[in-house]
């Protein structure tokens, strides 16, 4: 019998070899002739991302910043108060009108085993609120500039699908809503996931259709928000559907939204990835330096010990010091500046900060003001911290 007949007897009904008929290591690079396999020899859709078992595919796929919650410049747990609360960089939560619950938001080292993460975001519920009023509202969200979203091609017939993936763990099982909201177009897409087992890490993937209506502005403004609902009254739930449409407040989450405030315990999130396409690929791990640089476009915290200098400047009046200050990267927009324990030459306290401008090349210009007139006009001045702890200077250009 010829070799050709031997091979023919191994082919299946489709004229192909089954993998079981090929010995381990039978096919190696050295046995494949140069040019033997080209695009014409590979069937349509024969190779997909899901079939590639090679770990991370490509780079810069993740649209989310700090999705592994590694960067925490504030480094301070926050007991939630009414309104907006921030801890870990690029994430914030809204906690509105609650009167009984007690919740701490913080960076955590509780992570899914073997998944390659070192941190997560934690909401630790220590005081409960089992019955929610209509106007009570609790979510954590991430917000994205329009110029980072143009490849989604929204408001065109070529609008692309995107896939959201994340690890989540909760002390309360049930259904949870997620809203994607486009600010310029006022359009929303409400989807959901289920916590099947309490205090157990679960991996979730959700594919979102492209929106052929509703433009995303190509600028540095907030154009897309992603909201994980954690407890909502009737004013903000019940009308959401997994279809892009004009938004009203009752579309914020699903009608069966679980309330994490109903019991003590913790809700955790990590490994958040948003990417082009209908397949969730392995999480794109970036170095700490890369992630920090991405975050510092939006927020930078400077801190130091007693008598550590922040900057030098000059007195253009007897009550004001003008400063030029370099930031690690180009800021998104003109920042808001705030300080604790900052002092000027002669032990003069900073009363206000004014005249903030954003200059090219990662520089900002601002004035430190005194409530009195202790300075000599034209003299060199300095700003430094005069306390042993709690010294900060925040540069905030967050969305």
KENULO-216807 format. One record per atom (N, C-alpha, C, CB): z, x, y. Coordinates in steps of 0.02 Angstrom, whole numbers, plus 50000, padded with zeros to 5 digits. Atoms other than C-alpha are relative to their C-alpha. Glycine has a CB too. Layout:
ZXY ...
% end
This chain:
500005004349940 500005000050000 500005004450062 500624995250000 500054995949940 499545006750171 500614999050044 499364998450038 499465000649951 500785009850312 499914993750043 500035006250045 500135006049960 499934995750409 500254993849964 499264999350015 499765005850038 500304983350269 500764999849997 499715000149929 499274999750000 502104989450261 500294997050064 500255007249991 499775002549936 502324985850446 499874992550006 499655003850057 500185007149996 501424969050434 500504995649964 499314998849972 499535004050038 502664963150303 500674999050035 500125003249933 499365000549964 504104965850425 499964995450061 500225006850023 500075004149941 503384955250566 500214992949987 499285000250025 499795007050006 504134938150597 499424995450019 500624998550045 500545004849988 503154922150631 499695000850069 500274993049993 500274998849932 502934927450813 499645006650005 500564999750051 500334993649998 502174943950763 500425005750028 499384999550039 499554995149972 503724953650817 500485002649947 500384997050058 499484997250043 504994964950734 500684997250019 500015007750003 499315001949987 506764958150718 500435006250007 500274995449945 499564994249989 508144969650780 500365002249937 500514998450055 499664998250062 508974968950608 499595004649955 500184993749962 500444995950041 507464977650533 499905007050028 499334996649992 500074993449969 507604992750649 500655003849991 499814999450075 499394996050013 508835006150595 500295002650065 499845005849953 499664997249942 510115012550719 499705006850017 500765000649988 500284993749976 509385026850823 499295001449973 500455005749982 500684998950026 507675024150742 499495001050056 499784994149955 500454999349942 506855022750913 500365004150052 499794993050028 499714995549950 507215037151032 499465001750052 500275006549967 500474998249947 506415043551192 499455004549975 500375003450058 500494995150024 505555057651100 499464996849955 500345005549961 500475003350044 504695045250982 499534995150035 500374996449945 500425004649962 503925034651120 499505004050041 500434995350046 500524996249966 502275041451182 499994998350075 499314998649970 500045001049928 502065043751370 499504994550016 499805006650035 500445005549980 501335027851445 499924994649948 499345002750016 500085005050053 501555017851284 500274993250020 500345002449937 499715006449977 502625004651370 499884999450075 500774999649984 500115001349929 502014997651536 500134992750013 499285002050021 499835006949981 502224981351631 499584994949962 499904999150075 500425004750036 500764973351538 500264998749929 499285002749996 499755000750068 501654976151372 500674996349996 500085006949969 499365003449998 503254967351427 499894992750019 500495003450050 500105007149989 503264948351416 500364997650064 500254996149941 499695003049941 503664937451567 500724997949985 499594993950024 499295001650007 505564935551588 500325003149937 500094992449997 499714996850059 505834946951436 500615004250017 499485004349966 499444996049978 507014957951536 500324996550060 499785007350019 499635003249946 508334949251644 500645003750012 500134992649984 499374996749984 509924954851731 500534998649947 500254997650068 499505001850049 510954945551602 499945004049936 499964992649985 500124996250062 510154955651460 500135007550008 499304998949977 499894992949988 510464972551542 500745001549993 499745002050069 499304998350011 512094979651475 500125007050028 500194999649925 499954993349971 512174994151598 500485000250059 499315002550022 499525000149944 513574989251717 499664997950064 500325006850009 500255002049935 513174988151901 499255001150005 500365003750055 500724999549990 511354984651941 499865000550074 499644993849969 500164999149930 510794991652107 500615001050043 499614994250025 499454999049954 511854993452262 499954995450059 500025007150024 499965004249941 512414983852416 499764992949984 499605003050057 500175006950017 512194967352325 500504995150029 499964999149925 499475004649981 513854960052379 500024998850075 500675002749976 499995001849929 513784950952546 500714999750026 499644993350010 499295000549981 515684949252547 500275006950017 500414996849942 499634993949984 516744962652632 500714999449972 500015001250077 499324999650025 518374967852549 500144994649948 500494999350058 499925005150052 518114956352401 500495002049946 499344998749968 499494997750047 519304967052297 500675000950035 499795006549967 499385000149961 520634966252435 500355006850001 500474994849971 499724993249999 520864985152440 500235002050069 499495004949974 499844998049932 520924986552630 500484995150032 499355000650043 499475004249970 522504979952714 500305003950058 500544998049946 499774995949944 522674988252884 500654997350030 499475000350053 499385002949973 524044976152940 500595001749955 499934992450008 499504997950050 525014980052779 500674996450008 500105007550006 499385003849990 526264966352815 499934993049969 500174999450075 500005006850025 526614950752711 500154995050056 500514999149943 499925005049948 526534934852816 500254993649970 499334998850038 499785006750017 527574919252794 499594995150042 500774999050012 500485004149965 526314905852838 500334995550051 499604995849951 499795004549947 526544896553002 499414995550017 500255003950062 500525004949984 525554882053073 499425003350036 500294994450043 500604997149970 523774887453113 499705005649959 500165002550069 500354994550033 522814903353073 500495005749983 499445002750044 499594994450023 523644917352972 499555005349970 500534997649948 500404994550024 522964934652930 500445005449969 499575003050056 499694993950028 523474949052817 499445004849980 500464998249938 500504995450026 522174957852709 499354999350041 499854998549925 500584999849956 520624963052808 499444995349978 499735007150005 500605004350005 519154950952832 500144993249968 499485003649960 499825006550028 520104936152758 500534996750044 500275000849927 499475003649963 521134922752843 500114993249968 499824999350075 499875006650026 521944906452799 500204995450057 500555000249946 499775005249954 522264890252891 500504995649964 499404995850027 499435003550029 523894881252859 500254995150053 500585005149977 499935004749944 524024865352960 500444994049982 499324997550021 499585006049999 525404852352984 500474999349941 499574994050002 499525000450055 526464856452831 500715000550028 499885005649948 499325000149973 528314852952857 500545001749949 500144993450029 499494998550051 529184857252693 499875006549962 500044994449952 500174994450042 528254870952600 500155006750034 499264999749981 499934993149977 528604889652615 499535004349958 500745002549994 500514996150035 527174901552572 499955006950032 499324996450000 500114993249975 526974920452588 499315002349977 500565004949974 500684997450012 525214927852601 500045007650003 499484997250052 499944992850001 525044946152552 499505003249951 500715002049982 500364996050049 524084959752463 500445000949939 499775006950029 499614999450062 524614961052280 499675005149954 500064993149965 500274995650053 524404973052134 499944996349934 500445006249992 500125004150060 524324958752008 499254998949993 500384993250004 500735000150009 522554959851938 499824998349928 499695006850020 500225001250068 521544954651785 499945006549960 499334996350000 499984993950040 521804967551647 499295002149979 500434998949938 500634997250023 520324978951613 499394998450041 499884997949932 500585002049959 519224971651751 499845005050054 500144993350031 500154994749952 519324987151861 500244998850071 499285001150001 499745001449933 520314980152008 500715002650007 499974992550013 499334997549987 521864987252090 500414995450045 499975006750031 499655004549953 522274973352214 499724992949995 499935002650071 500215006949994 522174954752241 500334997150063 500204995849936 499685003849947 522614942052375 500464994949968 499484996550047 499505004350029 524204932252337 500274995050051 500565004149970 499625005049964 524924915952402 500594998149956 499564993850018 499395001150039 526714915052340 500374993950028 500465006350000 499685006249978 527424897352352 500735000249978 499644993749971 499284999950016 529334897952363 500354993550019 500345005850036 499755006649983 529604880752440 499444995049994 500314999950071 500545004650018 528614865552382 499904994350050 500134997249931 500175006249963 527764850652464 499544996049954 499665001650071 500355003450054 527254838652328 499554994350024 500494997349950 500385005649974 526614824152433 499715002150068 500444993650008 500334997549939 525324828552567 499804994250046 499385004149981 500235004849950 525034818952727 499255000850011 500385001050067 500735000149993 523244814552774 499745006050038 499794993650034 500264994749957 523104828252906 500225007049979 500224998850071 499794993350023 523854842652805 499415003449966 500614999449951 500634996550014 522584856152769 500155007349986 499504999250060 499824993250020 522694872952677 499405003249965 500635000149954 500564996550031 521284885152641 500045007450015 499334997150023 500114993049985 520854903552631 499255001150001 500355004849947 500724999549992 519144909252690 499765006950021 499784995150050 500354993849981 517894923152724 499394997950042 499785004249936 500505002049951 516634923052867 499505005750011 500334998050067 500544995150003 514944931752882 499554999350061 499594999149936 500474999749944 513824937053027 499314997549979 499955007150028 500675002550015 512114928953039 499515005549982 499754996350058 500494994750014 511174945553040 500095003149931 500055005350053 499914997850069 511894949252867 499764994949949 500725001749987 500175005550044 511164933152796 499254998250003 500414993950018 500705001949990 509324933252847 499605000149935 499685004650050 500384999650062 508744937852672 500084993749957 500235006149960 499935006250037 509344920752611 499434995150017 500674996750015 500595003949980 507834913252703 500144992550008 499445000949948 499855007049987 508724897052748 499544997250054 500734999050019 500435003649953 507754884152847 499265001649989 500205001650071 500704998950019 506144889052757 499904997149929 499805007650002 500155002550067 505274882852600 500165005249946 499274998049995 499844994750047 505734899652521 500755001549996 499645006350019 499284998950000 507624897452538 500245002149931 500374993650023 499804996850063 508484907852404 500674997349974 500055007550010 499365001550032 509844903652280 500475006050008 499904998249925 499504994849999 511464913352293 500534998449947 500335000750070 499485001050050 512854915952166 500665002950023 499795003149933 499314998149982 514714916652203 500385001149935 500344994750044 499594998650058 515834924952074 500685002850022 499655005049951 499334997849981 517704928652076 500484999249941 500254996250062 499445000750046 519294930751976 500554996150036 500265006949974 499495004149970 520654917952007 500564998649949 499704993450027 499425001650042 522394914251940 500464995450039 500385006649977 499575004749965 523554899851982 500574997549956 499594994050025 499425002950034 525244892751937 499924992549991 500645001550039 500145007250007 524494875151948 499294999249974 500104996350068 500665001250029 523064870151833 499674993950034 500054998949924 500365005749973 521714858051890 499355002150034 500444996450050 500644998949967 520144856551995 500115002150073 499574993649997 499954997249933 519884866152157 499324999950033 500295007349998 500635000349963 518554864352291 499865006450038 500014994250046 500244994649957 517524877552381 499464997150045 499735006049957 500505002149952 516534873952538 499625006050027 500324996150058 500414995449962 515084884152606 499754996250061 499395002849957 500165003549938 514814879552788 499605004450047 500654997650035 500434996449953 513414884852906 500154997650071 499244998949983 499745001849934 514064885253085 499464997650048 500365005850030 500525001949953 512444884553183 499704993249984 499465005250002 500335006250021 511704870253082 500504994449984 499585001349938 499495005050018 513364861253046 499834996649934 500084994850056 500175002650066 512864859352864 500475003149948 499265001649982 499534997750050 513974860752711 499774998849930 500664996850010 500135000650072 513904862752523 500685000649966 499495005749974 499345000150032 515464857952424 499925000549924 500384993550019 500034999050071 515694864352248 500725000749973 499585006349982 499324999950028 517174866652129 500045004649940 500224993049981 499864996450061 517964876351988 500654997249972 500065007850012 499415002750034 519354872551863 500455005649977 499804995649941 499494995650031 520954882051824 500214996749935 500615001150049 499875002950066 521144878951638 500695001449974 499495002449951 499344998050026 522774888151603 500405003150056 499935005049940 499584997449946 524234892051718 500145007449990 500664996050005 499804992949999 524654910051765 499565004349954 500725000649979 500484996450042 523084916451677 499385001550042 499814995849937 500604998349963 521644925951757 499394996849968 499925007750004 500625003150023 519984916651742 499435002250045 500064992249999 500594997749963 518244922451794 499544994050011 499635005749962 500415005749982 517174909651886 499345002250031 500384995350048 500644998849968 515334909551934 499704993350022 499515003849953 500295006149972 514474896552043 499345001850034 500504996650051 500644998949968 512634896252091 499864994450051 499435000349948 500115004749945 512184887952257 499265000050018 500445002050062 500715000749983 510454881452297 499885002550072 499774992749993 500204998449932 509524888052449 499934993750041 499365004050000 500055005849956 509484876552600 499365000650041 500624999550047 500644999849965 507744872752665 500044997350071 499474996149961 499875002349932 508504865252823 500585003950029 500144992350001 499424997049968 509714872252950 499965007550007 500614998249962 500104992849989 509354889353025 500655003850003 499605001150063 499464995249991 510534904153015 499795004850055 500175003849932 500194995749944 510504913353181 500035007449981 500464998750060 500044992950015 510014931653173 500375004050053 499265002349996 499594996549951 511454938553275 500685001749970 500074995950064 499354997850023 513264944353265 500534994550000 500235005750042 499535005549999 514044927053272 500174997649930 499714994250042 499805003050064 514934917653133 499484994949979 500714996750004 500525004550022 513564909153033 500144996849932 499355003649997 499835002950065 514284906252859 500745001149986 499575003049943 499314999650022 516054902352805 500064997649928 500464995950046 499875002150069 516664901252625 500754998649996 499785005649947 499315002349998 518284891352604 500234998049930 500064994050049 499675002050062 519384890552449 500574995250019 500275006349960 499485004849983 520434874652467 500595000749953 499724992849998 499384999150039 522244875752410 500474994150005 500365006350023 499595006049993 522974859152465 499774996150061 500745001750006 500295003749945 522214845352571 500204992649998 499245000649999 499895007149994 522674828052633 499344996250000 500394998450062 500595004250008 521464813452629 499495000850057 500204992949995 500484999149945 520694817652799 499465005149984 500375002150063 500454994350012 519854832952725 499765000649928 500355006450019 500254999650068 519314828352550 499684993449979 500575001949952 500275006050031 518334816252445 499264999050008 500344994250028 500715001349988 516584816752518 499545005849984 499904998250070 500414994150012 515984833952463 499564999449939 500445005949994 500464999850057 514464836052350 499655006749999 499494994150004 500354993750009 513504850852282 499284999550022 500055002349927 500655000649968 512034847552397 500095001850074 499694992849991 499974998549929 511714854952570 499864993750040 499505005650019 500105005949960 511924841252699 500395000750065 500234993649962 499615000249939 512574837352873 500734999049983 499754994450046 499304999550020 514444840452872 500444995050038 500265007050011 499455003749970 515904828852903 500655002349967 499914992249992 499384996850023 517744833352880 500214998049930 500554998550048 499795002050067 517984823252721 499605003549945 499934992549992 500384996150048 516704834652638 500305006949987 499295000850023 499724993350005 517874849552651 500165002049929 500635000550042 499864998550070 518394848352470 499924993849957 500715002949992 500115005450047 518284837452315 500584995150002 499925002949930 499485005249998 519274821352294 500595001849956 499714993449978 499464998150046 520284828652150 500315006750013 499744999849930 499744993449982 520834844252244 500725000949978 499935001150075 499324998250021 522364852452165 500415002650059 499985005249943 499544997849948 523874855852276 500445005549973 500424994150027 499604994650026 524614873052245 500724999850026 499695006750017 499335000549972 526124868152350 500444995349960 499964997550072 499625004850040 526674855652217 500525003349955 499534995949958 499534996450043 527624869152121 500075007150025 499774999949925 499914992949982 528354886452149 499585004349953 500755002049997 500424995550038 527294900952091 499485003050045 499674996549941 500494996349960 525774910852147 499284998549980 500125007449994 500725000550007 523904908552171 499715006750021 499694994150043 500294993449987 522864924652165 499244999650000 500255005249947 500724999549997 521074929352205 499805007450003 499714996150061 500274993349994 520074945452177 499285000149973 500445005249963 500674999050026 518344952152134 499504994950027 500014999649926 500445005049971 517444940452255 499335003150017 500324996850063 500684997449988 515564943252258 499534994250016 499745004049939 500535004749983 514164933652343 499355003850002 500134996450069 500624996150007 512404939252299 499404995549994 500045004749940 500635003550005 510594934152303 499834998849927 499435004050034 500225001550067 509934925452147 500454995149963 499955006449960 499645005050039 510544913852010 500425003049944 499514995149971 499614996650051 511454926951905 500565004150031 499545004549957 499444995949978 513174934351932 499985006749965 500684996449986 500004993250028 513064953151907 500705003050005 499485004450036 499344996949996 514554964751881 500195001650072 500025006549958 499754999049932 515634967052036 499795006850027 500764999350002 500224993849967 514974980052158 500605003650029 499474998550055 499434996149976 516404992352175 499775005250051 500385003449940 500144995149948 516285001952338 500605004550008 499814996650067 499444995549988 517335017052383 500454997150054 499755007150019 499545002349949 518875014152489 499745001650070 500705003049990 500264998049935 518055023652632 499444995450024 499755007149998 500545004649982 516505012552628 500284993250020 499524999249941 499725006649986 517534996652622 500395000050066 500464997849942 499634999549937 518665002552763 499535000050060 500435006450000 500484999749945 517165006452873 499704993150014 499445005049985 500265006849992 516444989052843 500514995650036 499814996949932 499475004149970 518114981152889 500145001950072 500645000649960 499824997749933 518364991753045 499474998150052 500095007450000 500465003049953 516824984053125 500334993850033 499344998049966 499695006249978 517954968753145 500735000750023 499974995049943 499304999249983 519734975253158 500225007149985 500454994949961 499714993450010 520614991953181 500734999850023 499605005650038 499304999249978 522494994853185 500175007350004 500484996349951 499734993349990 523155011053258 500764999550000 499745003250066 499284999850000 524965015853230 500235007250003 500304996449938 499744993249995 526075030953257 500755000050008 499675003750058 499284999349992 527825037553272 500195000650073 500245006149962 499744999449932 528915039853424 499685006050036 500765000749999 500324995149956 528035049553565 499315002149977 500445006150006 500694998750019 526375049553472 499544996950053 499844997249928 500445002249947 524975048153600 499424995949971 499735005950039 500595004050018 523645034653587 499395002450038 500134992650014 500574998049959 522525040153731 500225002750067 499524994050009 499904997749931 522375048353903 499554995850045 499855007650007 500415003649952 521695040354060 500165002350070 500104992549994 499844998249930 521795040754250 500214993650037 499395003450036 499755005649960 522645029754378 499504998550056 500705001550029 500455001849946 521365020754485 500364995950053 499404996049973 499555003049950 522785011354573 500705002449983 499954992150000 499314998050012 524655013654583 500324996149943 500424999150063 499715004150054 524905000654445 499544999449939 500154993050026 500495000850054 523445003454326 499745006649975 499424995650023 500294994250032 522825016454202 499364998049965 500505003249949 500645001350032 520975016354153 499905004749941 499425000850051 500074996050061 520565022253976 499314998949968 500554998249949 500585000550045 519035025953868 500245002249932 499395004450025 499694999050065 519415025253684 499454999449947 500564994849988 500505000150054 518355028953529 500274996249939 499795007149980 499835003650062 518385017353377 499615003149942 499844992450007 500314996650057 517905022753200 499264998149989 500384998449938 500695002350009 516285012553202 499834995250057 499904996749931 500215004749950 515275001353315 500324993249987 499234999350002 499675006450008 516254985253343 499494994350001 500534999050054 500445005850001 515474968253311 499894997150069 500274994749954 500035003249934 515854961953486 500555003050045 500094992349994 499464997949955 516964964853638 500674997949969 499924997050072 499395001750037 518694965753559 500554997150044 500265006149965 499365001749969 520364958153601 500495005649982 500274993049976 499544994550012 521684971853621 500724997550006 499875005850049 499295001749996 523544970153587 500405006049978 500174993849956 499594994250015 524994982353573 500734998149991 499935005250056 499275000550002 526814984253529 500295006950016 500254997549930 499624993949982 527964997353607 499595005350036 500305003149938 500424995149966 526575005753707 500275001350071 499264997650004 499704997949937 527175015553859 499525004950034 500695003349989 500404995349962 526315025353998 500455005550029 499624996450056 499644994349973 526815041554085 500604997750043 499545004450043 499405001849963 528565041054156 500404994549968 499834998250069 499645005350033 529145028354029 499864993050026 500725001350004 500195006449970 528225014054115 499704995549945 499505000950059 500245004550052 527974999153998 499324997050019 500504994449988 500635003549990 526244991453975 500164992550005 499505001549941 499875007249992 526334973654042 499414995849976 500144998450073 500615003550022 524524968154010 499455005049988 499784994750052 500614996150010 522844974753952 499434995950027 499885001849923 500535003849968 521304969854052 499355004050002 500204997950071 500644996649987 519474973954090 499695003149939 500105005250051 500264997150062 518974976853908 499244999649998 500304996449937 500724999650008 517174982553885 499845003749936 499665003450061 500244996550060 516214987953730 499425004450021 499794995149943 500534995249983 515165003653757 499635002049937 500305006250036 500384997750057 513815010653644 500345006049967 499285001950021 499744994350035 514285023353512 500724999349977 499955006050044 499335001150025 515905015353456 500555001750050 500115004049938 499504998749948 516855016553621 500184993550035 499765005350050 499785005649959 517875004053720 500335002550063 500484995449960 499714998349935 518445004253901 500494994450017 499455000850056 499505005149983 520034995353959 500505002850049 500364997549936 499494998149953 521454995654084 500684997949973 499874996950069 499315001550015 523324996754047 500364998850066 500345005849958 499705002049937 524324987854182 500765000249998 499764993050020 499285000249991 526094989654245 500184994350046 500275006850028 499775005449956 527094975554324 500275002750066 500544995849964 499784996849938 527664988054457 499465004750024 500685003849990 500504995349973 526765001654558 500285007150001 499784997950072 499674993550003 527475018254496 499545006050001 500425000249939 500464994550012 525885028654484 499715002850065 499444997849955 500384996949946 524965040754598 499254999049987 500175007650006 500715001350010 523165035454621 499625006549990 499714996150061 500414994150016 521945047954544 500325004849951 499835003650062 499654995550046 523245056254432 499824998449928 500764999650010 500095000950072 523025058954244 500614996549972 499875006849965 499475003850031 524045047054138 499905000149924 500034992750027 500055000450073 524395044653953 500344993749976 500315006349966 499685005750033 524855030453835 500285002549933 499504994049990 499674997850061 526085033553694 500524994749979 500345006950010 499485004550024 527365024353588 500695003150011 499894998449924 499334997249985 529185026053636 500544997749951 500204998050070 499525002350050 529995018053483 499895003749934 499954992349990 500044996550064 530345024953309 499624996149947 500695001649975 500355004150050 529505010553216 499684993950033 500484997749943 500325006049974 528424995153238 499485001350054 500514995450027 500474998149947 527155004353347 499284998549978 500085007450017 500685001850018 525404996853344 499564999250062 499994993549959 500515001549950 523794995453445 499434996949961 499775006550042 500505003750040 522594982253376 499364998950041 500294993349977 500665001249971 520734981453413 499674994649956 499565006750003 500195005850040 520134964253356 499334997250023 500534994650002 500665003049987 518284959353350 499804995649941 499465005550012 500105003950060 518484947953199 499614993650014 500674998449967 500355006449995 517404932753167 500504994350000 499504999249941 
% end
